[in-house]
């Protein structure tokens, strides 16, 4: 009987250590999976950050342009066809329909 107790104790210790080893292995594998996911997220957000940095630089350059009065005047003239007082707007046109569209007048008032 005395030989069975040490063998039984050895079997129990073997099962306990095997259980601890398996638990540690699964915990380690889980940590590796989480680490990989976090690294992927980091790379994703780093790419987004770089894109936003580029966009921010472009917006700052545009802001500098918008502070320039001559740029704003040119922008207003080109995009919105705005004119200064006592100026005339001359638009290239191929038909009278185009003139009516822009000027809102009929053919009798066009010279």
N, C-alpha and C positions, 0 to 999 in steps of 0.2 A: 503494500500500500504506500509505502514511503516513496517508491519510485514513480508511482502514478501522479502524485501531487506535483512534483517538479515538472513532469511532462505536461500535465494539465495547465499549470501556471505558465509554462513556455508557450503553449498553444494560445492561451488567452492573451499573453503579451504580444505574440505574433499577430493575432487578429487586431488588437488595439493599435499596434504600430502600423499595420497595413492600412487600417481605417484612417489613421492620422495622415499617413503618406498619401493616400488617395484624396483625402479632403484637401491637403495642401496642393496636390497636383491640379485639382479642379479649380481651386481658388486662384492659383497662378495662371491657369489658362483663361479664366474669366478676366483677370486683370490685364492679360495681354490683349484680349479682344477689346476691352474698354479703352486701353491705351491706343490701339489702332484706330478706333472710332474717333477718339479725341484728336489724334494727329490728322485724320481726314478733315474733321471740322476745322481745325486750325488752318490747314492749307486752303480750305474753302473760304474762310473768313479773311485770310491773308490776301487772296485774290480779289475779294470784294473790296477790301481796304485799299489795295492798289488802284482799282478802278475808280473808287471814290476820290482818292488823292489826285488822280489825273483829271477827273471831272471838276474837282475843286480848283485846281490850277487854271483850267479853262474858264471857269466862272469868274475867278479873280481877274484874269486877263480881260474878260468881257466887261467886268465892272470898271476897270481902268478906262476902257474905250467909252463906256457910257458917261464917264465923268468929263470927257472931252466934248466941248460944245460943237466943234466943227464936225465931228463924227455924228453927233446927234442930228445936226442940221442935214447932213448928207443922207442919213438914214430916213429922216422924215420926208425928204424930197423923193428918194428912190422908192421907198415902200408905200408911202401913203399919199404920194403926189401932192404934197403940201407946197404952197408957194408963199412968198412974202407979199406984203401989200404992194400994189402997183406992178406986179409981175404977171406974166402970162404963161400959162402952161401949154407947151407945144408937144403934141403926141404924134408919132408917126401912125398913119392910118392908110389902109388900102381902099376902104369903102366908106360911104357915108353912114352906114349902120354902126361902124366902130366909133365914129365921132358922136353919134347920137347916144351911144352907150356911155361914153366917158363924160360928155358935156351935158347930156340931158336936154338937148335942144333939137329942133327939127331942121330940115335942110334949108329953110328960108332964112334962118338966122346965121348960117355958116357962110363966111366970106372967102 
